Amino acid sequence: MQKNNSPTRFEISENKLNELRHILYTKMDEITLLKDQIRQAENQLQYVCSLDGHNIVTERDPGMYGELFRTCTKCKVSF
Ligand SMILES: [Zn+2]
């Protein structure tokens, strides 16, 4: 018979699992926030670049179909 104040092996394992899940969810939230901030920073960079004028070049995709695409060499935005 277990004493009330000492957790069972099951409870210890379950707590460990819950603790790890909590850490994972916290970090996933942080990653979502970081991705948002990166998107905003990219938009800001592209906006500032557009004020000075993008330096647009046309390049051919080195892949099999060799499609043309236009990008700015400074901010890397695609058109
Ligand atoms: Zn640009």
PDB file of the backbone (N, CA, C, O) and the ligand in Angstrom, with CONECT records:
HET     ZN  A 101       1
ATOM      1  N   MET A   1       0.851  -1.212   0.000  1.00  0.00           N
ATOM      2  CA  MET A   1       0.000   0.000   0.000  1.00  0.00           C
ATOM      3  C   MET A   1       0.877   1.249   0.000  1.00  0.00           C
ATOM      4  O   MET A   1       1.779   1.392   0.825  1.00  0.00           O
ATOM      5  N   GLN A   2       0.588   2.166  -0.959  1.00  0.00           N
ATOM      6  CA  GLN A   2       1.370   3.397  -1.068  1.00  0.00           C
ATOM      7  C   GLN A   2       0.918   4.405  -0.019  1.00  0.00           C
ATOM      8  O   GLN A   2      -0.257   4.478   0.341  1.00  0.00           O
ATOM      9  N   LYS A   3       1.892   5.181   0.461  1.00  0.00           N
ATOM     10  CA  LYS A   3       1.505   6.315   1.308  1.00  0.00           C
ATOM     11  C   LYS A   3       0.901   7.400   0.416  1.00  0.00           C
ATOM     12  O   LYS A   3       1.258   7.516  -0.756  1.00  0.00           O
ATOM     13  N   ASN A   4       0.007   8.174   0.963  1.00  0.00           N
ATOM     14  CA  ASN A   4      -0.678   9.215   0.182  1.00  0.00           C
ATOM     15  C   ASN A   4       0.271  10.282  -0.355  1.00  0.00           C
ATOM     16  O   ASN A   4       0.075  10.806  -1.452  1.00  0.00           O
ATOM     17  N   ASN A   5       1.314  10.603   0.439  1.00  0.00           N
ATOM     18  CA  ASN A   5       2.163  11.734   0.044  1.00  0.00           C
ATOM     19  C   ASN A   5       3.312  11.352  -0.873  1.00  0.00           C
ATOM     20  O   ASN A   5       4.040  12.233  -1.330  1.00  0.00           O
ATOM     21  N   SER A   6       3.500  10.065  -1.160  1.00  0.00           N
ATOM     22  CA  SER A   6       4.576   9.721  -2.087  1.00  0.00           C
ATOM     23  C   SER A   6       3.989   9.243  -3.401  1.00  0.00           C
ATOM     24  O   SER A   6       3.191   8.306  -3.428  1.00  0.00           O
ATOM     25  N   PRO A   7       4.387   9.895  -4.501  1.00  0.00           N
ATOM     26  CA  PRO A   7       3.801   9.551  -5.794  1.00  0.00           C
ATOM     27  C   PRO A   7       4.190   8.143  -6.239  1.00  0.00           C
ATOM     28  O   PRO A   7       5.280   7.661  -5.933  1.00  0.00           O
ATOM     29  N   THR A   8       3.313   7.515  -6.940  1.00  0.00           N
ATOM     30  CA  THR A   8       3.592   6.186  -7.474  1.00  0.00           C
ATOM     31  C   THR A   8       4.531   6.315  -8.671  1.00  0.00           C
ATOM     32  O   THR A   8       4.719   7.406  -9.211  1.00  0.00           O
ATOM     33  N   ARG A   9       5.110   5.200  -9.074  1.00  0.00           N
ATOM     34  CA  ARG A   9       5.983   5.228 -10.259  1.00  0.00           C
ATOM     35  C   ARG A   9       5.204   5.687 -11.482  1.00  0.00           C
ATOM     36  O   ARG A   9       5.725   6.383 -12.354  1.00  0.00           O
ATOM     37  N   PHE A  10       3.940   5.276 -11.521  1.00  0.00           N
ATOM     38  CA  PHE A  10       3.083   5.704 -12.633  1.00  0.00           C
ATOM     39  C   PHE A  10       2.936   7.222 -12.647  1.00  0.00           C
ATOM     40  O   PHE A  10       3.066   7.866 -13.688  1.00  0.00           O
ATOM     41  N   GLU A  11       2.659   7.786 -11.456  1.00  0.00           N
ATOM     42  CA  GLU A  11       2.478   9.249 -11.375  1.00  0.00           C
ATOM     43  C   GLU A  11       3.759   9.994 -11.729  1.00  0.00           C
ATOM     44  O   GLU A  11       3.722  11.036 -12.382  1.00  0.00           O
ATOM     45  N   ILE A  12       4.900   9.446 -11.288  1.00  0.00           N
ATOM     46  CA  ILE A  12       6.183  10.080 -11.606  1.00  0.00           C
ATOM     47  C   ILE A  12       6.396  10.098 -13.122  1.00  0.00           C
ATOM     48  O   ILE A  12       6.799  11.113 -13.690  1.00  0.00           O
ATOM     49  N   SER A  13       6.120   8.967 -13.765  1.00  0.00           N
ATOM     50  CA  SER A  13       6.270   8.885 -15.226  1.00  0.00           C
ATOM     51  C   SER A  13       5.292   9.807 -15.931  1.00  0.00           C
ATOM     52  O   SER A  13       5.642  10.484 -16.898  1.00  0.00           O
ATOM     53  N   GLU A  14       4.065   9.825 -15.438  1.00  0.00           N
ATOM     54  CA  GLU A  14       3.030  10.665 -16.039  1.00  0.00           C
ATOM     55  C   GLU A  14       3.389  12.145 -15.890  1.00  0.00           C
ATOM     56  O   GLU A  14       3.204  12.929 -16.822  1.00  0.00           O
ATOM     57  N   ASN A  15       3.899  12.522 -14.726  1.00  0.00           N
ATOM     58  CA  ASN A  15       4.305  13.912 -14.503  1.00  0.00           C
ATOM     59  C   ASN A  15       5.438  14.313 -15.434  1.00  0.00           C
ATOM     60  O   ASN A  15       5.455  15.415 -15.983  1.00  0.00           O
ATOM     61  N   LYS A  16       6.388  13.391 -15.599  1.00  0.00           N
ATOM     62  CA  LYS A  16       7.513  13.678 -16.486  1.00  0.00           C
ATOM     63  C   LYS A  16       7.015  13.921 -17.917  1.00  0.00           C
ATOM     64  O   LYS A  16       7.455  14.849 -18.595  1.00  0.00           O
ATOM     65  N   LEU A  17       6.093  13.067 -18.353  1.00  0.00           N
ATOM     66  CA  LEU A  17       5.527  13.212 -19.692  1.00  0.00           C
ATOM     67  C   LEU A  17       4.809  14.553 -19.843  1.00  0.00           C
ATOM     68  O   LEU A  17       4.988  15.253 -20.840  1.00  0.00           O
ATOM     69  N   ASN A  18       4.005  14.900 -18.854  1.00  0.00           N
ATOM     70  CA  ASN A  18       3.267  16.169 -18.905  1.00  0.00           C
ATOM     71  C   ASN A  18       4.212  17.360 -18.914  1.00  0.00           C
ATOM     72  O   ASN A  18       3.986  18.351 -19.608  1.00  0.00           O
ATOM     73  N   GLU A  19       5.279  17.239 -18.124  1.00  0.00           N
ATOM     74  CA  GLU A  19       6.262  18.319 -18.047  1.00  0.00           C
ATOM     75  C   GLU A  19       6.930  18.518 -19.420  1.00  0.00           C
ATOM     76  O   GLU A  19       7.085  19.648 -19.883  1.00  0.00           O
ATOM     77  N   LEU A  20       7.319  17.417 -20.058  1.00  0.00           N
ATOM     78  CA  LEU A  20       7.954  17.498 -21.379  1.00  0.00           C
ATOM     79  C   LEU A  20       6.988  18.071 -22.419  1.00  0.00           C
ATOM     80  O   LEU A  20       7.382  18.869 -23.269  1.00  0.00           O
ATOM     81  N   ARG A  21       5.723  17.655 -22.342  1.00  0.00           N
ATOM     82  CA  ARG A  21       4.727  18.188 -23.280  1.00  0.00           C
ATOM     83  C   ARG A  21       4.557  19.688 -23.086  1.00  0.00           C
ATOM     84  O   ARG A  21       4.436  20.441 -24.052  1.00  0.00           O
ATOM     85  N   HIS A  22       4.549  20.109 -21.836  1.00  0.00           N
ATOM     86  CA  HIS A  22       4.402  21.530 -21.542  1.00  0.00           C
ATOM     87  C   HIS A  22       5.563  22.322 -22.138  1.00  0.00           C
ATOM     88  O   HIS A  22       5.357  23.382 -22.730  1.00  0.00           O
ATOM     89  N   ILE A  23       6.788  21.804 -21.981  1.00  0.00           N
ATOM     90  CA  ILE A  23       7.975  22.463 -22.545  1.00  0.00           C
ATOM     91  C   ILE A  23       7.842  22.543 -24.064  1.00  0.00           C
ATOM     92  O   ILE A  23       8.125  23.580 -24.663  1.00  0.00           O
ATOM     93  N   LEU A  24       7.410  21.446 -24.681  1.00  0.00           N
ATOM     94  CA  LEU A  24       7.244  21.419 -26.137  1.00  0.00           C
ATOM     95  C   LEU A  24       6.251  22.485 -26.595  1.00  0.00           C
ATOM     96  O   LEU A  24       6.538  23.236 -27.527  1.00  0.00           O
ATOM     97  N   TYR A  25       5.077  22.561 -25.944  1.00  0.00           N
ATOM     98  CA  TYR A  25       4.049  23.528 -26.355  1.00  0.00           C
ATOM     99  C   TYR A  25       4.547  24.952 -26.183  1.00  0.00           C
ATOM    100  O   TYR A  25       4.277  25.816 -27.017  1.00  0.00           O
ATOM    101  N   THR A  26       5.283  25.196 -25.087  1.00  0.00           N
ATOM    102  CA  THR A  26       5.832  26.537 -24.854  1.00  0.00           C
ATOM    103  C   THR A  26       6.788  26.917 -25.989  1.00  0.00           C
ATOM    104  O   THR A  26       6.749  28.036 -26.502  1.00  0.00           O
ATOM    105  N   LYS A  27       7.652  25.960 -26.373  1.00  0.00           N
ATOM    106  CA  LYS A  27       8.623  26.251 -27.439  1.00  0.00           C
ATOM    107  C   LYS A  27       7.941  26.398 -28.790  1.00  0.00           C
ATOM    108  O   LYS A  27       8.373  27.201 -29.616  1.00  0.00           O
ATOM    109  N   MET A  28       6.879  25.632 -29.025  1.00  0.00           N
ATOM    110  CA  MET A  28       6.140  25.764 -30.284  1.00  0.00           C
ATOM    111  C   MET A  28       5.507  27.154 -30.371  1.00  0.00           C
ATOM    112  O   MET A  28       5.482  27.765 -31.440  1.00  0.00           O
ATOM    113  N   ASP A  29       4.992  27.653 -29.231  1.00  0.00           N
ATOM    114  CA  ASP A  29       4.448  29.019 -29.206  1.00  0.00           C
ATOM    115  C   ASP A  29       5.539  30.029 -29.533  1.00  0.00           C
ATOM    116  O   ASP A  29       5.316  30.975 -30.289  1.00  0.00           O
ATOM    117  N   GLU A  30       6.733  29.818 -28.951  1.00  0.00           N
ATOM    118  CA  GLU A  30       7.856  30.730 -29.203  1.00  0.00           C
ATOM    119  C   GLU A  30       8.229  30.718 -30.679  1.00  0.00           C
ATOM    120  O   GLU A  30       8.520  31.764 -31.258  1.00  0.00           O
ATOM    121  N   ILE A  31       8.219  29.529 -31.289  1.00  0.00           N
ATOM    122  CA  ILE A  31       8.570  29.404 -32.707  1.00  0.00           C
ATOM    123  C   ILE A  31       7.534  30.123 -33.566  1.00  0.00           C
ATOM    124  O   ILE A  31       7.892  30.822 -34.513  1.00  0.00           O
ATOM    125  N   THR A  32       6.249  29.956 -33.241  1.00  0.00           N
ATOM    126  CA  THR A  32       5.192  30.649 -33.983  1.00  0.00           C
ATOM    127  C   THR A  32       5.398  32.159 -33.916  1.00  0.00           C
ATOM    128  O   THR A  32       5.264  32.863 -34.917  1.00  0.00           O
ATOM    129  N   LEU A  33       5.725  32.641 -32.719  1.00  0.00           N
ATOM    130  CA  LEU A  33       5.960  34.073 -32.516  1.00  0.00           C
ATOM    131  C   LEU A  33       7.167  34.536 -33.329  1.00  0.00           C
ATOM    132  O   LEU A  33       7.123  35.582 -33.977  1.00  0.00           O
ATOM    133  N   LEU A  34       8.242  33.752 -33.292  1.00  0.00           N
ATOM    134  CA  LEU A  34       9.454  34.091 -34.044  1.00  0.00           C
ATOM    135  C   LEU A  34       9.187  34.133 -35.548  1.00  0.00           C
ATOM    136  O   LEU A  34       9.666  35.030 -36.241  1.00  0.00           O
ATOM    137  N   LYS A  35       8.417  33.155 -36.055  1.00  0.00           N
ATOM    138  CA  LYS A  35       8.095  33.134 -37.480  1.00  0.00           C
ATOM    139  C   LYS A  35       7.325  34.389 -37.867  1.00  0.00           C
ATOM    140  O   LYS A  35       7.558  34.968 -38.928  1.00  0.00           O
ATOM    141  N   ASP A  36       6.406  34.804 -37.002  1.00  0.00           N
ATOM    142  CA  ASP A  36       5.639  36.028 -37.216  1.00  0.00           C
ATOM    143  C   ASP A  36       6.559  37.239 -37.284  1.00  0.00           C
ATOM    144  O   ASP A  36       6.424  38.089 -38.163  1.00  0.00           O
ATOM    145  N   GLN A  37       7.502  37.304 -36.337  1.00  0.00           N
ATOM    146  CA  GLN A  37       8.427  38.433 -36.286  1.00  0.00           C
ATOM    147  C   GLN A  37       9.329  38.442 -37.517  1.00  0.00           C
ATOM    148  O   GLN A  37       9.650  39.506 -38.047  1.00  0.00           O
ATOM    149  N   ILE A  38       9.739  37.257 -37.972  1.00  0.00           N
ATOM    150  CA  ILE A  38      10.582  37.156 -39.168  1.00  0.00           C
ATOM    151  C   ILE A  38       9.807  37.648 -40.390  1.00  0.00           C
ATOM    152  O   ILE A  38      10.347  38.386 -41.215  1.00  0.00           O
ATOM    153  N   ARG A  39       8.531  37.235 -40.506  1.00  0.00           N
ATOM    154  CA  ARG A  39       7.701  37.691 -41.623  1.00  0.00           C
ATOM    155  C   ARG A  39       7.571  39.213 -41.629  1.00  0.00           C
ATOM    156  O   ARG A  39       7.672  39.854 -42.675  1.00  0.00           O
ATOM    157  N   GLN A  40       7.345  39.781 -40.441  1.00  0.00           N
ATOM    158  CA  GLN A  40       7.219  41.240 -40.340  1.00  0.00           C
ATOM    159  C   GLN A  40       8.528  41.930 -40.717  1.00  0.00           C
ATOM    160  O   GLN A  40       8.524  42.948 -41.409  1.00  0.00           O
ATOM    161  N   ALA A  41       9.662  41.361 -40.253  1.00  0.00           N
ATOM    162  CA  ALA A  41      10.968  41.943 -40.558  1.00  0.00           C
ATOM    163  C   ALA A  41      11.257  41.861 -42.062  1.00  0.00           C
ATOM    164  O   ALA A  41      11.826  42.787 -42.641  1.00  0.00           O
ATOM    165  N   GLU A  42      10.861  40.746 -42.688  1.00  0.00           N
ATOM    166  CA  GLU A  42      11.031  40.613 -44.142  1.00  0.00           C
ATOM    167  C   GLU A  42      10.204  41.666 -44.882  1.00  0.00           C
ATOM    168  O   GLU A  42      10.687  42.308 -45.813  1.00  0.00           O
ATOM    169  N   ASN A  43       8.952  41.831 -44.454  1.00  0.00           N
ATOM    170  CA  ASN A  43       8.084  42.833 -45.075  1.00  0.00           C
ATOM    171  C   ASN A  43       8.669  44.228 -44.923  1.00  0.00           C
ATOM    172  O   ASN A  43       8.650  45.031 -45.855  1.00  0.00           O
ATOM    173  N   GLN A  44       9.188  44.503 -43.732  1.00  0.00           N
ATOM    174  CA  GLN A  44       9.785  45.815 -43.455  1.00  0.00           C
ATOM    175  C   GLN A  44      10.988  46.053 -44.367  1.00  0.00           C
ATOM    176  O   GLN A  44      11.129  47.124 -44.958  1.00  0.00           O
ATOM    177  N   LEU A  45      11.856  45.036 -44.474  1.00  0.00           N
ATOM    178  CA  LEU A  45      13.051  45.129 -45.321  1.00  0.00           C
ATOM    179  C   LEU A  45      12.651  45.371 -46.778  1.00  0.00           C
ATOM    180  O   LEU A  45      13.241  46.205 -47.465  1.00  0.00           O
ATOM    181  N   GLN A  46      11.635  44.626 -47.240  1.00  0.00           N
ATOM    182  CA  GLN A  46      11.206  44.770 -48.633  1.00  0.00           C
ATOM    183  C   GLN A  46      10.577  46.137 -48.878  1.00  0.00           C
ATOM    184  O   GLN A  46      10.726  46.716 -49.954  1.00  0.00           O
ATOM    185  N   TYR A  47       9.872  46.647 -47.866  1.00  0.00           N
ATOM    186  CA  TYR A  47       9.271  47.978 -48.001  1.00  0.00           C
ATOM    187  C   TYR A  47      10.362  49.043 -48.085  1.00  0.00           C
ATOM    188  O   TYR A  47      10.332  49.905 -48.964  1.00  0.00           O
ATOM    189  N   VAL A  48      11.332  48.976 -47.159  1.00  0.00           N
ATOM    190  CA  VAL A  48      12.437  49.949 -47.146  1.00  0.00           C
ATOM    191  C   VAL A  48      13.211  49.878 -48.460  1.00  0.00           C
ATOM    192  O   VAL A  48      13.602  50.901 -49.022  1.00  0.00           O
ATOM    193  N   CYS A  49      13.427  48.644 -48.942  1.00  0.00           N
ATOM    194  CA  CYS A  49      14.142  48.440 -50.202  1.00  0.00           C
ATOM    195  C   CYS A  49      13.364  49.082 -51.359  1.00  0.00           C
ATOM    196  O   CYS A  49      13.959  49.673 -52.260  1.00  0.00           O
ATOM    197  N   SER A  50      12.031  48.959 -51.325  1.00  0.00           N
ATOM    198  CA  SER A  50      11.212  49.503 -52.416  1.00  0.00           C
ATOM    199  C   SER A  50      11.290  51.030 -52.450  1.00  0.00           C
ATOM    200  O   SER A  50      11.136  51.634 -53.511  1.00  0.00           O
ATOM    201  N   LEU A  51      11.529  51.656 -51.295  1.00  0.00           N
ATOM    202  CA  LEU A  51      11.641  53.121 -51.250  1.00  0.00           C
ATOM    203  C   LEU A  51      12.885  53.580 -51.996  1.00  0.00           C
ATOM    204  O   LEU A  51      12.855  54.585 -52.707  1.00  0.00           O
ATOM    205  N   ASP A  52      13.994  52.833 -51.832  1.00  0.00           N
ATOM    206  CA  ASP A  52      15.236  53.148 -52.551  1.00  0.00           C
ATOM    207  C   ASP A  52      15.175  52.643 -53.983  1.00  0.00           C
ATOM    208  O   ASP A  52      15.869  53.156 -54.861  1.00  0.00           O
ATOM    209  N   GLY A  53      14.348  51.641 -54.213  1.00  0.00           N
ATOM    210  CA  GLY A  53      14.241  51.012 -55.525  1.00  0.00           C
ATOM    211  C   GLY A  53      14.885  49.644 -55.496  1.00  0.00           C
ATOM    212  O   GLY A  53      16.076  49.505 -55.215  1.00  0.00           O
ATOM    213  N   HIS A  54      14.072  48.622 -55.794  1.00  0.00           N
ATOM    214  CA  HIS A  54      14.609  47.264 -55.875  1.00  0.00           C
ATOM    215  C   HIS A  54      15.620  47.183 -57.008  1.00  0.00           C
ATOM    216  O   HIS A  54      15.541  47.937 -57.978  1.00  0.00           O
ATOM    217  N   ASN A  55      16.560  46.271 -56.880  1.00  0.00           N
ATOM    218  CA  ASN A  55      17.482  45.973 -57.975  1.00  0.00           C
ATOM    219  C   ASN A  55      17.057  44.624 -58.569  1.00  0.00           C
ATOM    220  O   ASN A  55      17.548  43.567 -58.172  1.00  0.00           O
ATOM    221  N   ILE A  56      16.136  44.694 -59.524  1.00  0.00           N
ATOM    222  CA  ILE A  56      15.503  43.477 -60.034  1.00  0.00           C
ATOM    223  C   ILE A  56      16.337  42.853 -61.151  1.00  0.00           C
ATOM    224  O   ILE A  56      16.744  43.525 -62.099  1.00  0.00           O
ATOM    225  N   VAL A  57      16.574  41.563 -61.012  1.00  0.00           N
ATOM    226  CA  VAL A  57      17.254  40.813 -62.069  1.00  0.00           C
ATOM    227  C   VAL A  57      16.369  39.629 -62.460  1.00  0.00           C
ATOM    228  O   VAL A  57      15.600  39.114 -61.649  1.00  0.00           O
ATOM    229  N   THR A  58      16.494  39.220 -63.695  1.00  0.00           N
ATOM    230  CA  THR A  58      15.776  38.041 -64.177  1.00  0.00           C
ATOM    231  C   THR A  58      16.756  36.888 -64.253  1.00  0.00           C
ATOM    232  O   THR A  58      17.815  36.996 -64.872  1.00  0.00           O
ATOM    233  N   GLU A  59      16.394  35.781 -63.618  1.00  0.00           N
ATOM    234  CA  GLU A  59      17.270  34.612 -63.620  1.00  0.00           C
ATOM    235  C   GLU A  59      16.497  33.402 -64.101  1.00  0.00           C
ATOM    236  O   GLU A  59      15.268  33.353 -64.063  1.00  0.00           O
ATOM    237  N   ARG A  60      17.272  32.423 -64.557  1.00  0.00           N
ATOM    238  CA  ARG A  60      16.637  31.191 -64.991  1.00  0.00           C
ATOM    239  C   ARG A  60      16.847  30.129 -63.908  1.00  0.00           C
ATOM    240  O   ARG A  60      17.961  29.918 -63.429  1.00  0.00           O
ATOM    241  N   ASP A  61      15.770  29.482 -63.545  1.00  0.00           N
ATOM    242  CA  ASP A  61      15.831  28.393 -62.574  1.00  0.00           C
ATOM    243  C   ASP A  61      16.765  27.298 -63.105  1.00  0.00           C
ATOM    244  O   ASP A  61      16.553  26.796 -64.208  1.00  0.00           O
ATOM    245  N   PRO A  62      17.801  26.920 -62.331  1.00  0.00           N
ATOM    246  CA  PRO A  62      18.737  25.911 -62.819  1.00  0.00           C
ATOM    247  C   PRO A  62      18.120  24.513 -62.943  1.00  0.00           C
ATOM    248  O   PRO A  62      18.769  23.586 -63.428  1.00  0.00           O
ATOM    249  N   GLY A  63      16.883  24.369 -62.509  1.00  0.00           N
ATOM    250  CA  GLY A  63      16.222  23.052 -62.549  1.00  0.00           C
ATOM    251  C   GLY A  63      15.870  22.615 -63.965  1.00  0.00           C
ATOM    252  O   GLY A  63      16.189  23.302 -64.935  1.00  0.00           O
ATOM    253  N   MET A  64      15.223  21.490 -64.070  1.00  0.00           N
ATOM    254  CA  MET A  64      14.944  20.831 -65.335  1.00  0.00           C
ATOM    255  C   MET A  64      14.118  21.708 -66.295  1.00  0.00           C
ATOM    256  O   MET A  64      14.332  21.677 -67.507  1.00  0.00           O
ATOM    257  N   TYR A  65      13.178  22.489 -65.744  1.00  0.00           N
ATOM    258  CA  TYR A  65      12.275  23.253 -66.602  1.00  0.00           C
ATOM    259  C   TYR A  65      12.786  24.653 -66.900  1.00  0.00           C
ATOM    260  O   TYR A  65      12.276  25.331 -67.791  1.00  0.00           O
ATOM    261  N   GLY A  66      13.817  25.093 -66.137  1.00  0.00           N
ATOM    262  CA  GLY A  66      14.484  26.356 -66.413  1.00  0.00           C
ATOM    263  C   GLY A  66      13.558  27.556 -66.504  1.00  0.00           C
ATOM    264  O   GLY A  66      13.716  28.392 -67.395  1.00  0.00           O
ATOM    265  N   GLU A  67      12.595  27.654 -65.597  1.00  0.00           N
ATOM    266  CA  GLU A  67      11.669  28.781 -65.627  1.00  0.00           C
ATOM    267  C   GLU A  67      12.384  30.079 -65.257  1.00  0.00           C
ATOM    268  O   GLU A  67      13.357  30.077 -64.502  1.00  0.00           O
ATOM    269  N   LEU A  68      11.882  31.186 -65.804  1.00  0.00           N
ATOM    270  CA  LEU A  68      12.445  32.495 -65.480  1.00  0.00           C
ATOM    271  C   LEU A  68      11.772  33.040 -64.228  1.00  0.00           C
ATOM    272  O   LEU A  68      10.568  32.874 -64.029  1.00  0.00           O
ATOM    273  N   PHE A  69      12.561  33.686 -63.399  1.00  0.00           N
ATOM    274  CA  PHE A  69      11.961  34.369 -62.254  1.00  0.00           C
ATOM    275  C   PHE A  69      12.713  35.658 -61.993  1.00  0.00           C
ATOM    276  O   PHE A  69      13.898  35.784 -62.303  1.00  0.00           O
ATOM    277  N   ARG A  70      11.996  36.614 -61.414  1.00  0.00           N
ATOM    278  CA  ARG A  70      12.572  37.931 -61.153  1.00  0.00           C
ATOM    279  C   ARG A  70      12.703  38.124 -59.648  1.00  0.00           C
ATOM    280  O   ARG A  70      11.757  37.900 -58.893  1.00  0.00           O
ATOM    281  N   THR A  71      13.891  38.541 -59.226  1.00  0.00           N
ATOM    282  CA  THR A  71      14.105  38.814 -57.806  1.00  0.00           C
ATOM    283  C   THR A  71      14.909  40.102 -57.642  1.00  0.00           C
ATOM    284  O   THR A  71      15.578  40.563 -58.567  1.00  0.00           O
ATOM    285  N   CYS A  72      14.824  40.659 -56.458  1.00  0.00           N
ATOM    286  CA  CYS A  72      15.645  41.808 -56.099  1.00  0.00           C
ATOM    287  C   CYS A  72      16.934  41.262 -55.468  1.00  0.00           C
ATOM    288  O   CYS A  72      16.875  40.434 -54.559  1.00  0.00           O
ATOM    289  N   THR A  73      18.093  41.724 -55.948  1.00  0.00           N
ATOM    290  CA  THR A  73      19.369  41.214 -55.426  1.00  0.00           C
ATOM    291  C   THR A  73      19.643  41.734 -54.012  1.00  0.00           C
ATOM    292  O   THR A  73      20.451  41.156 -53.284  1.00  0.00           O
ATOM    293  N   LYS A  74      18.972  42.823 -53.623  1.00  0.00           N
ATOM    294  CA  LYS A  74      19.240  43.401 -52.300  1.00  0.00           C
ATOM    295  C   LYS A  74      18.388  42.752 -51.213  1.00  0.00           C
ATOM    296  O   LYS A  74      18.922  42.290 -50.204  1.00  0.00           O
ATOM    297  N   CYS A  75      17.066  42.711 -51.407  1.00  0.00           N
ATOM    298  CA  CYS A  75      16.172  42.215 -50.346  1.00  0.00           C
ATOM    299  C   CYS A  75      15.670  40.802 -50.639  1.00  0.00           C
ATOM    300  O   CYS A  75      14.998  40.202 -49.800  1.00  0.00           O
ATOM    301  N   LYS A  76      15.986  40.262 -51.821  1.00  0.00           N
ATOM    302  CA  LYS A  76      15.645  38.890 -52.204  1.00  0.00           C
ATOM    303  C   LYS A  76      14.164  38.638 -52.436  1.00  0.00           C
ATOM    304  O   LYS A  76      13.741  37.488 -52.555  1.00  0.00           O
ATOM    305  N   VAL A  77      13.362  39.718 -52.502  1.00  0.00           N
ATOM    306  CA  VAL A  77      11.932  39.525 -52.763  1.00  0.00           C
ATOM    307  C   VAL A  77      11.751  39.023 -54.197  1.00  0.00           C
ATOM    308  O   VAL A  77      12.493  39.414 -55.098  1.00  0.00           O
ATOM    309  N   SER A  78      10.758  38.157 -54.396  1.00  0.00           N
ATOM    310  CA  SER A  78      10.461  37.637 -55.732  1.00  0.00           C
ATOM    311  C   SER A  78       9.288  38.391 -56.343  1.00  0.00           C
ATOM    312  O   SER A  78       8.383  38.839 -55.639  1.00  0.00           O
ATOM    313  N   PHE A  79       9.319  38.524 -57.669  1.00  0.00           N
ATOM    314  CA  PHE A  79       8.215  39.190 -58.372  1.00  0.00           C
ATOM    315  C   PHE A  79       7.561  38.227 -59.339  1.00  0.00           C
ATOM    316  O   PHE A  79       6.609  38.594 -60.028  1.00  0.00           O
TER     317      PHE A  79
HETATM  318 ZN    ZN A 101      14.583  44.929 -52.968  1.00  0.00          ZN2+
END
